[in-house]
Amino acid sequence: MTAEFRPIACASLLVLLCGCGFSNFDRNEQYLSAGSIDRVSIPEELDRPDFVDARVIPEVDDPRNIAGRSIEIRVPEALAGSGLVNSIVVRRLGDAQWLFLDSPPATVWPKIRGYWAQLGIGMDEVNPGLGLMESTWVGARDGDPEEVYNEIKNGARGDVQHKFQLRLERGIRNGSTEVYLEHHRQDVVDGLLPVWDRESSNVELEHEFLKQLAFYLGENINADYAVSLGAAGLETEDRAVLIPDSQTPLLRYRLSFSRAWVTVGQALENADIDVSDLDRDSAVYYVRYDPEGRRDPNMVQRAFRRLSRRNQEDGPTHEYLVYLQTQGEEVDVMVLSDVSTYADALLAEQLLALIKEYSS
């Protein structure tokens, strides 16, 4: 190859390597700005086969009213990095108590069957579609909850009969489960079988069984993976729904007010959102929320930054009101910047999404 030819060859090779970047073949911008054209019509004298539109463009649902606006899509917050919630925990609210698990009902159901089998307790009713298990009557002597549990576990048979009904429900957060337990105690009179009046007899014994169930599931929930197809269909309707809106987005709970109030408080705590005050009578949590500050991956730096902002009197306060409003059998959660003004819709939706994801 002559010396004169080398520059020409190198230049040609450079053009080939750059490819369509210097040519009209790169149509990315054209695609983004392209419009639509009329559907092709077939002349009447030709055959007209049935037209099947394989790429139907659906109507756009735009409750946030962001069509035509430039929106920055950010990386969502990682929930696990902030210590979301305990994966298995017994919760109590008044007389109500339940076991919460960060696992779906379909995987929890087989493990609970194993729990009853380990205790040697048979079942009178098993209905995964309804999430119900009802035990046979089991004999044990009277005593404190731990003694009764050990009596049943060790196979002792006393003159008092016990029966348990366990119910699984979908948790508030997607992919979680709530387990409820009812106990009935009955004396055996003249050898007659007892009849359950469907009323709870011993709340503390129920708590003991839920606690022992929590220990069992903690050791076995990830072992020997199994799924119940019947339990997978448990109540498909979500118990917490985020409803976007261009003015007033809201989070709707299918819960009682008492349960929703506690759930929001726990979610704010789990999400590491400052609660400066609360007023249950007015159904309001007063919070400090700065979405920009939360994007700092270093929790220590984020805490110092939050403390620094509190000390800056002239800076933005980032203070909001999280307001709960009862609507029939549901509770709506909204975000306000003051008692008479709704917060910015996109910011409010971010905060409500955090509350939803950390609800349990």
C-alpha positions as CSV (number, residue, x, y, z in Angstrom):
1,M,0.0,0.0,0.0
2,T,1.5,3.4,-1.0
3,A,1.9,6.2,1.5
4,E,-0.5,8.3,-0.4
5,F,-3.3,5.7,-0.2
6,R,-3.1,5.2,3.6
7,P,-4.9,8.4,4.6
8,I,-7.7,7.7,2.1
9,A,-8.1,4.2,3.5
10,C,-8.1,5.4,7.1
11,A,-10.7,8.0,6.3
12,S,-12.9,5.4,4.6
13,L,-12.6,3.0,7.5
14,L,-13.6,5.9,10.0
15,V,-16.7,6.6,8.0
16,L,-17.7,2.9,8.0
17,L,-17.1,2.6,11.8
18,C,-19.2,5.7,12.5
19,G,-22.0,4.1,10.6
20,C,-25.3,5.8,10.3
21,G,-24.4,8.4,12.9
22,F,-23.3,10.7,10.0
23,S,-26.0,9.6,7.6
24,N,-29.7,10.0,7.2
25,F,-30.3,6.4,8.4
26,D,-30.4,7.5,12.1
27,R,-34.1,8.4,12.4
28,N,-34.5,8.5,16.2
29,E,-35.5,12.1,16.1
30,Q,-37.9,11.5,13.3
31,Y,-39.6,8.7,15.1
32,L,-40.1,10.9,18.2
33,S,-41.7,13.7,16.2
34,A,-43.6,11.4,13.7
35,G,-47.4,11.8,13.5
36,S,-50.1,9.4,12.2
37,I,-51.3,8.9,8.7
38,D,-54.7,7.8,7.4
39,R,-55.3,4.1,7.2
40,V,-54.5,2.6,3.8
41,S,-57.7,2.0,1.7
42,I,-58.1,-0.9,-0.6
43,P,-59.8,-0.2,-4.0
44,E,-63.3,-1.6,-4.3
45,E,-62.4,-3.9,-7.3
46,L,-59.8,-5.8,-5.1
47,D,-60.4,-8.3,-2.4
48,R,-60.9,-6.8,1.0
49,P,-59.8,-9.2,3.8
50,D,-60.8,-8.5,7.4
51,F,-58.4,-5.9,8.8
52,V,-56.9,-6.8,12.2
53,D,-55.1,-4.0,13.9
54,A,-52.3,-5.8,15.7
55,R,-51.0,-2.6,17.4
56,V,-54.0,-0.9,18.9
57,I,-53.1,2.4,20.7
58,P,-55.2,2.7,23.8
59,E,-56.7,5.9,25.1
60,V,-54.3,7.6,27.5
61,D,-55.6,8.0,31.0
62,D,-54.0,11.1,32.4
63,P,-55.3,11.9,35.9
64,R,-52.1,13.8,36.7
65,N,-52.6,16.1,33.7
66,I,-49.0,15.7,32.6
67,A,-49.6,15.3,28.9
68,G,-47.4,17.6,26.9
69,R,-45.1,18.4,29.8
70,S,-41.5,17.4,30.2
71,I,-41.2,15.0,33.2
72,E,-38.0,13.8,34.8
73,I,-38.2,10.1,35.6
74,R,-36.1,9.4,38.7
75,V,-34.9,6.1,40.1
76,P,-37.4,4.9,42.8
77,E,-36.4,4.7,46.4
78,A,-35.1,1.3,47.6
79,L,-37.3,0.1,50.4
80,A,-35.0,-2.5,51.8
81,G,-32.3,0.0,52.4
82,S,-34.2,1.7,55.2
83,G,-35.2,-1.3,57.2
84,L,-38.8,-1.6,55.8
85,V,-40.6,-3.5,58.6
86,N,-40.1,-6.6,60.6
87,S,-40.8,-9.5,58.1
88,I,-42.8,-11.4,60.8
89,V,-44.4,-9.6,63.7
90,V,-47.5,-9.9,66.0
91,R,-49.5,-6.7,66.0
92,R,-52.2,-5.6,68.4
93,L,-54.8,-2.9,68.2
94,G,-57.2,-2.9,71.2
95,D,-58.6,-6.4,71.5
96,A,-57.7,-7.2,67.9
97,Q,-54.4,-8.9,67.1
98,W,-52.9,-10.5,64.1
99,L,-49.6,-11.9,62.7
100,F,-48.1,-9.9,59.9
101,L,-45.8,-11.5,57.3
102,D,-43.9,-10.0,54.3
103,S,-44.9,-13.1,52.3
104,P,-48.0,-13.7,50.1
105,P,-50.8,-16.0,51.3
106,A,-50.0,-18.6,48.7
107,T,-46.6,-19.4,50.3
108,V,-47.8,-18.8,53.9
109,W,-50.7,-21.3,53.7
110,P,-48.6,-24.5,53.3
111,K,-46.4,-23.5,56.2
112,I,-49.3,-23.0,58.6
113,R,-50.6,-26.4,57.6
114,G,-47.1,-27.7,58.7
115,Y,-47.4,-25.8,62.0
116,W,-50.7,-27.6,62.9
117,A,-49.2,-30.9,61.9
118,Q,-46.2,-30.3,64.1
119,L,-48.5,-29.7,67.1
120,G,-50.5,-32.9,66.2
121,I,-53.7,-30.9,65.8
122,G,-56.2,-32.2,63.2
123,M,-58.4,-30.1,61.1
124,D,-62.2,-30.1,60.9
125,E,-62.2,-27.6,58.1
126,V,-59.6,-26.5,55.6
127,N,-60.6,-24.0,52.9
128,P,-57.7,-22.2,51.2
129,G,-60.0,-20.3,48.9
130,L,-61.5,-18.5,52.0
131,G,-58.3,-18.6,53.9
132,L,-59.9,-20.6,56.8
133,M,-58.6,-23.5,59.0
134,E,-60.6,-24.8,61.8
135,S,-59.1,-27.3,64.2
136,T,-60.6,-30.3,65.9
137,W,-61.3,-30.1,69.6
138,V,-58.1,-30.6,71.6
139,G,-58.0,-31.6,75.3
140,A,-55.8,-29.8,77.8
141,R,-55.9,-28.7,81.4
142,D,-56.6,-25.1,82.5
143,G,-53.6,-22.9,83.1
144,D,-51.8,-19.8,81.9
145,P,-51.4,-19.5,78.1
146,E,-47.9,-20.9,77.9
147,E,-48.8,-23.9,80.0
148,V,-51.9,-24.7,77.9
149,Y,-49.8,-24.4,74.7
150,N,-47.1,-26.8,76.1
151,E,-49.9,-29.2,77.2
152,I,-51.3,-29.3,73.6
153,K,-47.8,-29.5,72.0
154,N,-46.8,-32.4,74.2
155,G,-49.9,-34.3,73.5
156,A,-51.4,-34.2,77.1
157,R,-55.2,-34.6,77.2
158,G,-57.0,-32.7,80.0
159,D,-60.7,-32.3,80.8
160,V,-61.0,-28.9,79.0
161,Q,-61.5,-28.8,75.2
162,H,-60.0,-26.2,73.0
163,K,-60.7,-25.3,69.4
164,F,-58.9,-22.8,67.1
165,Q,-60.0,-21.1,63.9
166,L,-57.3,-19.4,61.8
167,R,-58.0,-17.0,59.1
168,L,-55.6,-15.7,56.4
169,E,-56.1,-12.3,54.7
170,R,-54.0,-10.4,52.2
171,G,-52.0,-7.7,53.9
172,I,-52.2,-4.0,53.2
173,R,-49.0,-4.0,51.3
174,N,-48.7,-6.1,48.1
175,G,-47.1,-9.5,48.8
176,S,-47.9,-9.6,52.5
177,T,-50.3,-11.6,54.7
178,E,-52.2,-11.1,57.9
179,V,-53.1,-14.1,60.1
180,Y,-55.9,-14.0,62.6
181,L,-56.7,-16.6,65.3
182,E,-59.8,-17.3,67.4
183,H,-59.8,-19.7,70.4
184,H,-62.8,-21.3,72.1
185,R,-62.6,-23.2,75.4
186,Q,-65.3,-25.6,76.6
187,D,-65.7,-28.0,79.5
188,V,-66.7,-31.5,78.7
189,V,-70.0,-32.3,80.5
190,D,-71.2,-36.0,80.8
191,G,-69.0,-36.9,77.8
192,L,-71.0,-34.6,75.4
193,L,-69.0,-32.9,72.6
194,P,-68.8,-29.2,73.0
195,V,-70.3,-26.7,70.5
196,W,-68.5,-23.6,69.4
197,D,-70.5,-20.4,69.8
198,R,-67.9,-18.6,67.6
199,E,-66.9,-16.2,70.4
200,S,-63.3,-15.8,71.5
201,S,-62.6,-17.3,74.9
202,N,-59.0,-16.4,75.7
203,V,-57.3,-13.5,74.0
204,E,-54.0,-14.2,75.8
205,L,-54.0,-17.8,74.6
206,E,-54.6,-16.6,71.1
207,H,-51.6,-14.3,71.5
208,E,-49.5,-17.2,72.7
209,F,-50.4,-19.3,69.7
210,L,-49.7,-16.4,67.3
211,K,-46.4,-15.8,69.0
212,Q,-45.4,-19.5,68.6
213,L,-46.6,-19.5,65.0
214,A,-44.4,-16.4,64.4
215,F,-41.4,-18.4,65.7
216,Y,-42.2,-21.4,63.6
217,L,-42.7,-19.3,60.4
218,G,-39.5,-17.4,61.1
219,E,-37.6,-20.7,61.0
220,N,-39.5,-22.3,58.1
221,I,-41.0,-19.7,55.8
222,N,-38.0,-19.9,53.3
223,A,-37.5,-23.7,53.6
224,D,-38.9,-26.3,51.2
225,Y,-40.7,-23.8,49.0
226,A,-44.3,-24.6,48.4
227,V,-47.3,-22.7,47.0
228,S,-51.1,-23.1,47.5
229,L,-53.0,-22.3,44.3
230,G,-56.2,-22.1,46.3
231,A,-54.8,-19.4,48.7
232,A,-53.4,-17.5,45.8
233,G,-56.9,-16.2,45.0
234,L,-57.6,-14.7,48.4
235,E,-59.5,-11.4,48.0
236,T,-57.9,-9.8,45.0
237,E,-59.1,-6.3,45.8
238,D,-56.3,-4.2,47.2
239,R,-56.8,-2.8,50.8
240,A,-54.7,0.3,50.0
241,V,-55.0,2.1,46.6
242,L,-53.1,5.2,45.5
243,I,-55.4,7.4,43.4
244,P,-53.4,9.9,41.3
245,D,-54.9,13.3,40.4
246,S,-53.6,16.6,39.0
247,Q,-54.9,18.5,42.1
248,T,-55.6,16.2,45.0
249,P,-54.1,12.7,44.9
250,L,-55.1,10.4,47.7
251,L,-54.4,7.1,49.3
252,R,-57.5,5.1,50.0
253,Y,-57.5,2.4,52.7
254,R,-60.2,-0.3,53.1
255,L,-59.8,-0.2,56.8
256,S,-61.5,1.1,59.9
257,F,-60.3,4.6,61.0
258,S,-58.5,3.2,64.1
259,R,-56.6,0.7,62.0
260,A,-55.8,3.3,59.2
261,W,-54.6,5.9,61.8
262,V,-52.2,3.4,63.3
263,T,-51.1,2.1,59.9
264,V,-50.2,5.6,58.7
265,G,-48.3,6.4,61.9
266,Q,-46.3,3.2,61.6
267,A,-45.6,3.8,57.9
268,L,-44.3,7.3,58.5
269,E,-42.0,5.8,61.2
270,N,-40.8,2.9,59.0
271,A,-40.2,5.3,56.1
272,D,-38.0,7.5,58.3
273,I,-40.3,10.6,57.8
274,D,-40.2,13.1,60.6
275,V,-43.5,13.5,62.5
276,S,-43.3,16.8,64.5
277,D,-46.8,16.5,66.0
278,L,-50.1,14.6,65.6
279,D,-53.7,15.2,66.5
280,R,-55.9,12.1,66.4
281,D,-59.1,14.1,67.1
282,S,-58.4,16.2,64.0
283,A,-57.0,13.1,62.2
284,V,-53.8,14.9,61.3
285,Y,-50.1,14.0,61.3
286,Y,-47.7,17.0,61.0
287,V,-44.7,15.9,59.1
288,R,-41.5,17.2,57.5
289,Y,-40.8,15.8,54.1
290,D,-38.1,16.8,51.6
291,P,-38.0,14.4,48.6
292,E,-34.7,15.9,47.5
293,G,-33.1,15.2,50.9
294,R,-34.3,11.6,50.9
295,R,-32.4,10.9,47.7
296,D,-29.1,11.1,49.6
297,P,-28.2,7.4,49.9
298,N,-26.2,8.0,53.1
299,M,-28.7,7.9,56.0
300,V,-26.2,9.7,58.3
301,Q,-25.7,12.5,55.9
302,R,-29.4,12.7,55.3
303,A,-30.0,13.0,59.1
304,F,-27.5,15.9,59.4
305,R,-28.9,17.6,56.4
306,R,-32.4,17.4,57.9
307,L,-31.1,18.8,61.2
308,S,-29.4,21.6,59.3
309,R,-32.6,22.5,57.5
310,R,-34.4,22.7,60.8
311,N,-31.9,25.3,62.0
312,Q,-32.2,27.4,58.9
313,E,-35.0,29.8,59.8
314,D,-35.0,31.5,56.3
315,G,-35.0,28.2,54.4
316,P,-38.0,26.1,53.3
317,T,-39.6,24.2,56.1
318,H,-40.9,21.2,54.1
319,E,-43.7,20.9,56.6
320,Y,-47.0,19.2,55.5
321,L,-50.2,17.8,57.0
322,V,-51.1,14.2,56.4
323,Y,-54.9,14.3,56.8
324,L,-57.2,11.2,57.2
325,Q,-60.9,11.5,56.2
326,T,-63.4,8.7,56.8
327,Q,-65.6,7.9,53.7
328,G,-68.1,5.3,54.7
329,E,-66.2,2.1,55.3
330,E,-63.0,3.5,53.8
331,V,-60.4,6.1,54.9
332,D,-58.8,8.6,52.5
333,V,-55.4,10.0,53.2
334,M,-54.4,13.4,51.7
335,V,-51.4,15.8,52.0
336,L,-51.9,19.5,52.7
337,S,-49.4,22.3,52.9
338,D,-51.6,24.1,55.5
339,V,-55.1,23.6,56.9
340,S,-56.8,25.1,53.8
341,T,-54.4,24.3,50.9
342,Y,-53.5,21.1,49.2
343,A,-49.9,20.3,48.7
344,D,-48.3,20.2,45.3
345,A,-49.9,17.2,43.6
346,L,-46.7,15.4,42.5
347,L,-45.0,15.9,45.8
348,A,-48.2,14.7,47.6
349,E,-48.3,11.6,45.4
350,Q,-44.7,10.8,46.2
351,L,-45.3,11.0,50.0
352,L,-48.6,9.0,49.7
353,A,-46.7,6.3,47.7
354,L,-44.1,6.0,50.4
355,I,-46.9,5.7,53.1
356,K,-48.5,3.0,51.0
357,E,-45.3,1.0,50.4
358,Y,-44.5,1.1,54.1
359,S,-48.0,0.2,55.3
360,S,-48.4,-3.0,57.2
